[in-house]
Amino acid sequence: MYLEHLSLTDFRSYAQVDLKLGPGVTVLVGSNGIGKTNLMEAIGYLATLSSHRVSTDAPLLRFGTERAMIRAKLVRGEQSTVIELEINSGRANRGRINRSNPVRARDILGICQTVLFAPEDLALVKGDPSNRRRFLDELLVSLVPRHAATRSDYDRVLKQRNALLKSARAGKFTAGHEATLDVWDQHMARAGAELLHARLELVERLRPHLNSAYAQLTDGSKDAGAVYRSTIRGVLDDDGGPADQGTEPSASGDDLRLLSVDELTERYIQAFAASRKKELERGISLVGPHRDELELVLGQAPAKGYASHGETWSMCLSLRLASYYVMLDDARTGGTAPILILDDVFAELDVQRRRKLAAIVARAEQVLVTAAVDADIPEELAGRRVTVVPGGIDGEG
């Protein structure tokens, strides 16, 4: 799959811009702050309905406007698809596929697939666990779009359950609240079990690709791995009984991977019961996928806090490459090969890592690269050049 045309209206710094693209490598060159990343952000937003730079949609709208539009024409084999996404201020975003009637924004998920490398990726290793959970969930939704509803359902139930626990902490908890909490426990256990089950399967698919990618980018002297740590294992032992540990992520989720969604649902119900006293005291849900951790391991040590700067960058790049390889696995069985986006990444890397990464990604069907100067681009990524200027595109070659 490749992106043939991108059009933005009132998105970030652009009142209107049109960009023609094609398969192979395209490098967008322009001074820092000129708007190159805005173009890449828009493509990534089509794939995930979220930005890699900000957590809300408001900054995506050009200042003073009420909505932004992203339009894209994607080509897969002999078939082309036009998708449009309207980002609104104060109301739900809407999508459109091949100029049909408007649909929910999440109904366009899965049509455009991307893997986006960016300087912000350092947070995948150095940041808090929410960055790694988000990485897993965005990849999960790209692979199986219906899991957007899984995430949404879990977030909705978590919000309701937390509100109930908060009222208990404020001294407003009654016997009626106790019965209501039992009901929310059931809902959250089911939604959490579905999300956890999907995450565990995804981590299992990622692991061999992560190690392979790290070896490709380095001298191969260290193995790279990932361990999913579930809060279930913080409050329950292997048999589902109360544990003597706290409610932070503890043992590996490998054994949990063998359980069905129904079995995980029952484990969550048991874990909620075991942690209820602490949750009522603190007024917040302490167990669930929202507090789980994906621990990245380099050699025998956690990457966070132990990896050098170069190793940290290699681990971040390896995570993105691993997600690309997982998508390629799906493409061989009817899925779609993703568009690779490298947004100002090469300026952050030493010469050796630049060349190794370039050699790997150059084989993709479509690669979009941004850089402040041509000198940042390795020779392995020789391709079409596009000059970005304030407010638009100056030239294509």
C-alpha positions as CSV (number, residue, x, y, z in Angstrom):
1,M,0.0,0.0,0.0
2,Y,1.1,3.5,-0.7
3,L,-0.2,7.1,-0.3
4,E,-0.7,8.8,-3.6
5,H,-2.2,12.1,-2.5
6,L,-2.5,14.0,0.7
7,S,-4.6,17.2,1.1
8,L,-4.9,19.2,4.3
9,T,-7.3,22.0,5.1
10,D,-6.8,24.1,8.3
11,F,-4.6,21.5,9.8
12,R,-1.8,22.8,12.1
13,S,0.0,25.5,10.1
14,Y,-1.6,24.8,6.8
15,A,-4.6,26.7,5.5
16,Q,-4.5,24.4,2.5
17,V,-1.8,22.1,1.1
18,D,-1.7,19.3,-1.4
19,L,1.1,16.8,-1.7
20,K,1.5,14.2,-4.4
21,L,3.4,11.1,-3.5
22,G,4.3,7.7,-4.9
23,P,5.8,4.4,-4.0
24,G,9.5,4.2,-3.0
25,V,11.4,6.8,-1.0
26,T,10.3,10.4,-0.8
27,V,12.3,12.9,1.3
28,L,10.7,16.1,2.4
29,V,13.4,18.7,3.1
30,G,12.9,22.1,4.8
31,S,14.1,24.2,7.7
32,N,13.1,23.2,11.2
33,G,9.7,24.6,12.2
34,I,8.6,24.8,8.6
35,G,5.8,22.3,8.8
36,K,7.3,19.0,7.6
37,T,6.3,17.2,10.8
38,N,2.7,18.5,10.4
39,L,2.4,16.6,7.2
40,M,3.7,13.4,8.7
41,E,1.5,13.9,11.8
42,A,-1.6,14.1,9.6
43,I,-0.8,10.8,7.9
44,G,-0.2,9.1,11.2
45,Y,-3.4,10.5,12.6
46,L,-5.3,8.8,9.7
47,A,-3.9,5.5,10.9
48,T,-4.3,5.8,14.6
49,L,-6.8,8.7,15.3
50,S,-4.1,10.1,17.6
51,S,-1.1,12.4,17.3
52,H,2.4,11.3,18.2
53,R,3.1,14.9,19.5
54,V,0.0,15.9,21.5
55,S,-2.7,14.1,23.6
56,T,-5.7,16.2,22.4
57,D,-7.0,17.3,19.1
58,A,-7.3,21.0,19.8
59,P,-3.7,21.8,18.7
60,L,-4.3,20.1,15.3
61,L,-6.8,22.8,14.2
62,R,-5.3,25.9,12.6
63,F,-5.6,28.7,15.1
64,G,-9.0,30.4,14.9
65,T,-10.7,27.6,13.0
66,E,-13.4,25.2,14.1
67,R,-12.4,22.2,12.1
68,A,-9.6,20.6,10.1
69,M,-9.8,18.2,7.2
70,I,-7.4,15.4,6.1
71,R,-8.0,13.8,2.8
72,A,-5.9,11.0,1.4
73,K,-5.9,8.7,-1.6
74,L,-4.4,5.3,-0.9
75,V,-3.4,2.7,-3.5
76,R,-3.2,-1.1,-2.9
77,G,-2.6,-3.1,-6.0
78,E,-5.2,-2.2,-8.6
79,Q,-7.5,-0.7,-5.9
80,S,-7.6,2.9,-4.7
81,T,-9.4,4.3,-1.6
82,V,-10.1,7.9,-0.7
83,I,-10.6,8.6,3.0
84,E,-11.5,11.9,4.6
85,L,-11.3,12.8,8.2
86,E,-13.0,15.9,9.7
87,I,-11.5,16.9,13.1
88,N,-13.9,19.1,14.9
89,S,-13.7,21.4,17.9
90,G,-16.3,20.6,20.5
91,R,-18.0,17.7,18.8
92,A,-17.2,14.2,17.5
93,N,-14.9,13.8,14.6
94,R,-16.3,12.2,11.4
95,G,-14.9,10.1,8.6
96,R,-15.8,9.4,5.0
97,I,-14.8,6.5,2.8
98,N,-14.8,7.0,-1.0
99,R,-17.1,10.0,-0.7
100,S,-19.9,7.9,1.0
101,N,-22.1,9.1,3.8
102,P,-20.2,10.3,7.0
103,V,-19.2,7.5,9.4
104,R,-17.7,7.5,12.9
105,A,-14.0,8.4,12.8
106,R,-13.0,5.0,14.1
107,D,-14.7,3.3,11.1
108,I,-11.8,4.4,9.0
109,L,-9.2,2.6,11.1
110,G,-7.3,-0.1,9.3
111,I,-7.5,1.5,5.9
112,C,-4.3,3.6,6.3
113,Q,-1.5,1.8,8.1
114,T,1.7,3.5,9.1
115,V,4.8,2.9,11.3
116,L,6.0,6.3,12.4
117,F,9.5,6.9,13.8
118,A,10.0,10.2,15.6
119,P,12.3,11.8,18.2
120,E,9.4,11.4,20.6
121,D,10.1,7.7,20.5
122,L,12.7,8.0,23.2
123,A,9.8,8.1,25.6
124,L,9.1,4.4,24.7
125,V,12.2,3.5,26.7
126,K,12.9,6.5,29.0
127,G,9.3,7.5,29.7
128,D,6.6,6.2,32.1
129,P,4.6,3.0,31.4
130,S,1.8,4.9,29.7
131,N,4.0,5.4,26.7
132,R,4.6,1.7,26.3
133,R,0.9,0.9,26.9
134,R,0.0,3.4,24.2
135,F,2.5,1.8,21.8
136,L,0.9,-1.6,22.3
137,D,-2.7,-0.4,22.0
138,E,-2.1,1.7,18.8
139,L,-0.4,-1.3,17.1
140,L,-3.2,-3.5,18.3
141,V,-5.8,-1.3,16.8
142,S,-3.9,-1.0,13.5
143,L,-3.8,-4.8,13.3
144,V,-7.3,-5.4,14.5
145,P,-9.4,-2.2,14.2
146,R,-12.3,-3.7,16.3
147,H,-10.0,-3.3,19.3
148,A,-10.6,0.4,19.2
149,A,-14.0,-0.4,20.7
150,T,-12.3,-2.7,23.2
151,R,-10.1,0.2,24.4
152,S,-13.1,2.6,24.4
153,D,-15.2,0.2,26.4
154,Y,-12.5,-0.3,29.0
155,D,-11.8,3.4,29.3
156,R,-15.5,4.2,29.8
157,V,-15.9,1.5,32.5
158,L,-12.7,2.6,34.3
159,K,-13.9,6.2,34.4
160,Q,-17.2,5.2,36.0
161,R,-15.6,2.8,38.5
162,N,-13.1,5.4,39.5
163,A,-15.8,8.0,40.1
164,L,-17.6,5.5,42.4
165,L,-14.4,4.8,44.3
166,K,-13.7,8.5,44.6
167,S,-17.1,9.1,46.1
168,A,-16.3,6.3,48.7
169,R,-13.1,8.0,49.7
170,A,-15.1,11.2,50.2
171,G,-17.2,9.4,52.8
172,K,-20.3,9.1,50.6
173,F,-20.1,5.3,50.1
174,T,-23.3,3.4,51.1
175,A,-24.5,-0.2,50.8
176,G,-26.1,0.8,47.5
177,H,-22.7,1.9,46.3
178,E,-21.3,-1.5,47.3
179,A,-23.8,-3.3,45.0
180,T,-23.1,-0.8,42.2
181,L,-19.3,-1.4,42.6
182,D,-19.9,-5.2,42.2
183,V,-21.7,-4.5,38.9
184,W,-18.8,-2.3,37.6
185,D,-16.3,-4.9,38.7
186,Q,-18.1,-7.4,36.4
187,H,-18.0,-4.9,33.4
188,M,-14.4,-3.9,34.0
189,A,-13.2,-7.5,34.5
190,R,-14.7,-8.4,31.1
191,A,-13.4,-5.4,29.2
192,G,-10.0,-5.6,30.9
193,A,-9.7,-9.3,30.1
194,E,-10.3,-8.7,26.4
195,L,-7.7,-6.0,26.3
196,L,-5.2,-8.0,28.3
197,H,-5.7,-11.1,26.2
198,A,-5.1,-9.1,23.0
199,R,-2.0,-7.3,24.5
200,L,-0.4,-10.6,25.6
201,E,-0.8,-12.2,22.2
202,L,0.7,-9.1,20.6
203,V,3.7,-9.0,22.9
204,E,4.3,-12.7,22.0
205,R,4.4,-11.7,18.3
206,L,6.6,-8.7,18.9
207,R,9.3,-10.5,20.9
208,P,11.3,-12.3,18.1
209,H,11.0,-9.3,15.8
210,L,12.3,-7.0,18.5
211,N,15.4,-9.1,19.1
212,S,16.0,-9.5,15.4
213,A,15.7,-5.8,14.7
214,Y,18.0,-4.9,17.6
215,A,20.6,-7.3,16.2
216,Q,20.2,-5.7,12.7
217,L,20.9,-2.2,14.1
218,T,23.8,-3.1,16.4
219,D,26.7,-5.5,16.7
220,G,24.3,-8.1,18.1
221,S,26.2,-8.5,21.4
222,K,23.1,-8.1,23.5
223,D,19.6,-9.6,23.2
224,A,16.6,-7.3,23.3
225,G,13.4,-8.5,24.9
226,A,10.0,-7.4,26.3
227,V,8.2,-8.7,29.4
228,Y,4.5,-7.9,30.0
229,R,3.9,-7.3,33.7
230,S,0.2,-7.5,34.7
231,T,-1.3,-6.0,37.9
232,I,-3.3,-9.3,38.3
233,R,0.0,-10.9,39.3
234,G,0.6,-8.2,41.8
235,V,-2.5,-9.3,43.9
236,L,-3.0,-12.9,43.0
237,D,-0.7,-15.9,43.1
238,D,-0.4,-18.5,40.3
239,D,-3.6,-20.2,41.6
240,G,-5.7,-17.1,41.7
241,G,-5.4,-16.7,45.5
242,P,-4.3,-13.5,47.3
243,A,-0.6,-12.7,47.0
244,D,1.6,-11.1,49.5
245,Q,2.8,-8.4,47.0
246,G,1.6,-4.9,46.3
247,T,-0.6,-3.9,43.4
248,E,2.2,-2.7,41.1
249,P,3.0,-4.9,38.0
250,S,4.9,-8.0,39.2
251,A,5.6,-11.3,37.6
252,S,5.6,-11.9,33.8
253,G,2.4,-12.3,32.0
254,D,3.6,-15.5,30.2
255,D,1.4,-17.7,32.4
256,L,-1.6,-15.4,31.9
257,R,-1.2,-15.8,28.1
258,L,-2.3,-19.4,28.4
259,L,-5.7,-18.3,29.9
260,S,-8.8,-17.6,27.9
261,V,-10.8,-14.3,28.1
262,D,-13.3,-16.0,30.4
263,E,-10.5,-17.2,32.7
264,L,-8.9,-13.8,32.7
265,T,-12.2,-12.2,33.5
266,E,-12.5,-14.4,36.6
267,R,-8.9,-13.6,37.6
268,Y,-9.8,-9.9,37.4
269,I,-12.9,-10.4,39.6
270,Q,-10.8,-12.1,42.2
271,A,-8.1,-9.4,42.0
272,F,-10.7,-6.6,42.5
273,A,-12.0,-8.4,45.6
274,A,-8.5,-8.8,47.0
275,S,-7.6,-5.2,46.4
276,R,-11.0,-3.6,47.3
277,K,-9.9,-2.3,50.7
278,K,-6.9,-0.5,49.2
279,E,-8.9,0.8,46.3
280,L,-11.6,2.2,48.6
281,E,-8.9,3.9,50.8
282,R,-7.2,5.5,47.8
283,G,-10.3,6.2,45.7
284,I,-8.9,4.8,42.5
285,S,-8.7,1.5,40.5
286,L,-5.4,-0.2,41.3
287,V,-5.7,-3.3,39.1
288,G,-6.2,-3.5,35.4
289,P,-4.6,-3.0,32.0
290,H,-4.4,0.8,32.7
291,R,-1.6,0.1,35.3
292,D,0.2,-2.7,33.5
293,E,3.8,-2.4,32.3
294,L,5.7,-3.5,29.2
295,E,9.3,-3.9,30.5
296,L,11.9,-3.6,27.9
297,V,15.0,-5.7,28.6
298,L,18.5,-5.3,27.1
299,G,20.8,-8.2,27.9
300,Q,20.1,-9.0,31.6
301,A,19.0,-5.5,32.7
302,P,16.0,-3.3,32.1
303,A,16.6,-0.9,29.3
304,K,15.2,2.0,31.3
305,G,17.9,3.4,33.5
306,Y,20.6,1.0,32.3
307,A,20.9,1.5,28.5
308,S,23.3,4.1,27.1
309,H,22.0,6.8,24.9
310,G,22.9,4.9,21.8
311,E,21.4,1.7,23.1
312,T,18.2,3.5,24.0
313,W,17.9,4.9,20.5
314,S,18.5,1.4,19.1
315,M,15.8,-0.1,21.3
316,C,13.3,2.6,20.3
317,L,14.0,2.0,16.6
318,S,13.8,-1.8,17.2
319,L,10.4,-1.5,18.7
320,R,9.1,0.4,15.7
321,L,10.8,-2.0,13.3
322,A,9.3,-4.9,15.2
323,S,5.8,-3.4,14.7
324,Y,6.6,-3.1,11.0
325,Y,7.6,-6.7,10.8
326,V,4.4,-7.8,12.6
327,M,2.4,-5.8,10.1
328,L,4.3,-7.5,7.2
329,D,3.4,-10.9,8.7
330,D,-0.2,-9.9,8.4
331,A,0.3,-8.5,4.9
332,R,1.4,-12.0,3.8
333,T,-2.0,-13.4,4.9
334,G,-4.2,-10.7,3.4
335,G,-3.3,-7.6,5.5
336,T,-1.7,-4.4,4.3
337,A,2.0,-3.5,4.3
338,P,2.3,-0.2,6.2
339,I,3.8,3.1,5.1
340,L,7.0,3.9,6.9
341,I,7.4,7.4,8.1
342,L,10.8,8.6,9.5
343,D,10.2,12.1,10.9
344,D,13.5,13.9,11.6
345,V,15.0,10.7,13.0
346,F,18.3,10.7,11.1
347,A,19.5,13.9,12.7
348,E,19.4,12.1,16.1
349,L,21.5,9.1,15.0
350,D,25.2,8.5,14.5
351,V,26.4,7.6,11.1
352,Q,26.5,3.9,11.7
353,R,22.9,3.7,12.9
354,R,21.7,6.0,10.1
355,R,23.1,3.6,7.5
356,K,21.8,0.5,9.1
357,L,18.3,1.9,9.6
358,A,18.3,3.3,6.0
359,A,19.3,-0.1,4.6
360,I,16.5,-1.8,6.4
361,V,13.6,0.6,5.6
362,A,14.6,1.2,2.0
363,R,13.0,-2.1,1.0
364,A,9.5,-0.9,2.1
365,E,6.9,-0.2,-0.5
366,Q,6.7,3.5,0.6
367,V,9.0,5.4,2.8
368,L,8.5,9.1,3.8
369,V,11.4,10.9,5.4
370,T,11.7,14.4,6.7
371,A,15.0,16.2,7.2
372,A,16.2,19.8,7.7
373,V,19.1,19.3,5.3
374,D,20.0,16.7,2.6
375,A,23.2,15.9,4.5
376,D,21.1,14.1,7.2
377,I,19.8,11.5,4.7
378,P,22.0,8.4,4.1
379,E,22.9,7.5,0.5
380,E,20.8,4.3,0.9
381,L,17.7,6.4,0.9
382,A,18.3,8.1,-2.5
383,G,14.8,9.0,-3.8
384,R,12.5,11.8,-4.8
385,R,13.0,15.1,-3.0
386,V,10.3,17.6,-2.0
387,T,11.0,21.0,-0.7
388,V,8.7,22.3,2.1
389,V,8.3,26.0,2.6
390,P,6.2,28.0,5.0
391,G,2.5,27.2,4.2
392,G,3.1,24.7,1.5
393,I,5.3,22.8,-1.0
394,D,7.8,24.7,-3.2
395,G,9.2,22.1,-5.5
396,E,9.3,18.4,-6.3
397,G,12.1,16.5,-7.9
